[in-house]
């Protein structure tokens, strides 16, 4: 039970990203770079597993993870938090498409049904209302960046699967990804001027808690909870992310986003249940 609570707490921390990013007046480059800087310091100090040596798999997965974080922060700044997280949650779609090529894993007939469901959810979100708002100034571009972050996250998941023979890869790649983000984003976000104490508090929270503490809890929870069950528990993140943004910023979720997001989440749950039955 404690391990499951760790995973639920991880999902809650991850889910705060949308509201926190939108509450910060920093640019997307500044948010991404500073968040990752705080995260690296916190993780290296508190989590010994992140101090493992870097190997080729660590670098490859770190680059993919860095791409995911950069795209997601940019998407969250431009579109609604709901669209950003729902479109990133289509990652299983790209895993189904790319796994046969990159991992030589076969695609079953039932996988094609889930592929269709993910495509349907993706299409519904994209065809929805794309009118700019205060918290979503360029939803059309933001939606594309969010979809790209889903591709990057799928690559990260497959990268961890490829490198799974070395358990130290996860912690080291997490550090590598954040270091790469900081190295790329901070120069583009420089100079950092006119920020309020609240802005600095937000990026510190994002780095130390939304990434750092969340990673520590995730690592502890994954030791005792099967991967399939863990993936279901982590679905709390895309459910809560739009809720926090609505409570903090009054950002409403459009009908298309609700329908498309529901399709994506239900397809994920169904695929997880099918995989569990097949493996069990």
N, C-alpha and C positions, 0 to 999 in steps of 0.2 A: 504494500500500500504506500509506503514512504517513497519508493521509486516512482510509482505512478503520480504521486503528488509533485515530485520533482519535475516530471514531464509536463504536467498541467501548469505548473508555475513557469516553466520555460515558455510554453505557448502564450501565457498571459504577458510575460515580459516582451516577447517578440511582437505581440499584438499592439503594444503601445507605440511602435515606430511611426505609424501613420500620423497620429495626433501630435506626437512630439516634433516630427520633422516639419509639419505645417505650422506649428506654433513658434518655430525658430525663424528669426529674420535673416539668418545667414543664407547665402546662396547654396545651391545643391552641392557644388564643389566643396565649399567650406564645411557644410554639415557632414558630408561623407568623409572628408579628410580628418577633421577634428574628432569625429566619433570614433574612427578607427585608431587614431593616435591614443585616445583615452583607453580604448579597448586593449591595445597591445600592452600598454603599461600595466593595466589591471591584471590581465591574464598572466603575463610573465612573472608578476609578483606573487600571485595567489595560486596559480594552477601549474604545478611542476611539469605536467605532461606536455604543456605547450613549448617547453624548452628543448624538445627533441631536435636532433640534427635534421637538416634539410636534405632531401633526396630528390631525384627527378620527379617521382610521383607527387611529392609535396609541392614542388614548384608548379607543376602542371595544374593540380587541383587548386592551388592558391590563386593562380591567374584566373581560373574559371570562377572561383568564389568572389574574387575582387570585382570581376565584370558584373556579377550578379548584384553586388552591393551598390556599385556605382549607378547601374541602370535603375535599380529599385528606388534609390533616393531621388534621382532625377524624375522618375515617373510619379512618385508621390507628391513632389512639388508642383507637377503640371496637371495631373488628373485627380479624380477623387480617390480617397484611400481605398474604397471598395473596389474600384476598377483595378487599381494597382495590385492589390493582394489577390483578387480573383484571377487576374490575367497571369500573375506569377504562379498561381496554383495550377495552371494548365501544364506544368512541368511534366506530369506523367504522359501527356500526349507526345511530347518530344522524346521522352525516354522510349516509348513504344516505337517511334519512328527511327530513332538512332541506334538503339541497342543491337538490332540485327547487324548493323554495319560496323559499329565500334567495338561491341563486346561479343559479337557472333552468337547472340542469344536469339532463339527462334521466336517468331510471333505466331501465337495460336489464333484460331478462328474467333474465339471469344474476345481476344484482345482487339480485333478489328471492330467489334461492337463498341467497346469502350473508346476506341479511337474516334468513332463517329460521334459518341456522346460528348467527348472533349471538344471536337470541332464545332458541334452545335452550340455548346456553351460559349465558346470563343466568338463565334459569329454573332450570337445574340448580344453580347456585350459590345462588340464593335459597331453593330447596327443601331445601338441605342442613342439617346440624346447626347450630343457632344457640345452643348452650349457652354461657353466659358462662364466661370463664376469666380468669386473672390478667392476661394480656396482651391480652385481648379482652373487656372488661367488659360491653359492650352490642353484641354482633354484629348484632342485628337492625337497630338504628338505624344502626350503622356501615355496613352493607351498603347501606342506602338513600342515605346520604351519598356512598358510593363510586360508586354508580350515577349520582347527580347530578353527581359530578365528571367522569364520562364524558361526560355531556351538555355540561357546561361546556367540557371539552377539545375536544369536537367543534366547538363554537362558536368556540373559539380557532383551531383548524385552518382552519375556513372563513373566519374573519376574516383570517388571514394570506394565504389564497388571494385574498380580495377586495382586500386591500391590496398584493398582490405587485408591482404596477407600480412601487412605490417601495421599493428595496432597503433603505433606512434604517429602514423600519417595524419590522423584526424586532428590532433592537437597542433602539430606543427603546421599543417595546411591552414588551420584557422588563423594562426599568427601570420603566416605568409600572405594570406589573402588581405588581412587588415594592413599589413606593412605596405603591400603593393598599392592599396587604395590611398593610404596616406601619402606615399611617394608621388602618385599621379595627381591626386586631387588638390593637395595643398598648394603646389605652384600655381595652378589655375585659379585658386581661390585667394591668392595673395594680392594685395595686402588685406589684412583683416582689421577693419577700422569701424568705429561707430557701434560696436556691439554692446548690448546691455548686459548686466550681470545675469539677467534671466536667460539670455541666449547662451551664455557660457554654462549656466546650470543645466540647460536642456541638453547640450552636446555632451556634457560630462555624464549626465544620466544615461544618454543613449550608449555611450561607450562603456561605462562601468557596469551598468545594470542590464540595459536592453541587449547588449552583446556579451559583455564579460560574465556577469552572473548567470545569464541565460545559458551560455556555453557550459559553465561549471555544473549547473543543474542538469543540463542535457547529458553530459558525459556520465554523471552519477546515475541518472535514471536509465540510460541505455544499457548499463551493465546488468540490470536485473529484469528488464521488461523486453519481451520479444519485439523484434523490429516492426512486425505487422501491427501489433497492438500500439506500439509507440507512435506509428504514423497516424493511427486513428485519434489518439489523444492529442496529437499536435494539430489536428484540424480545428481545435479551439481557436487557434490564431486567426485564420481568415474569418471566423465568425465574430470575434471580438474587435478586430481592427477597425471596421467601419463604425461599430458601436461607440468606441472611444472617440472617434473623430466627430461623430454626430453630437455626443455629449459635450465635447470641448469647443467645437467650432460650429455646430449647427449644420454640418454638411450632410445633406440628405442623399440617400441612395435611390437612384432612378429605377423604374420598373424593369428596364432591360438588364441593368446590373444585378438586380435581385434574382431575376429568372436565370440569367446566364451563370451567375455565381452559384445558384442552387444546383444547376445542372452539373457544373464542374465538381462541386463538393459531393453530390450524390454519386457521380461516376467514380470519384476517388474511393468513397466508402465501399461501393459495390465491387470495384476491382480488388480492393484490399481483402474483402470477404471471400471472393473467389480464389485469390492467391492463397489465403489462409487454408481454405478447404483443400486446395490442391496439394499444398505442402504438408498438411496435417494428415 
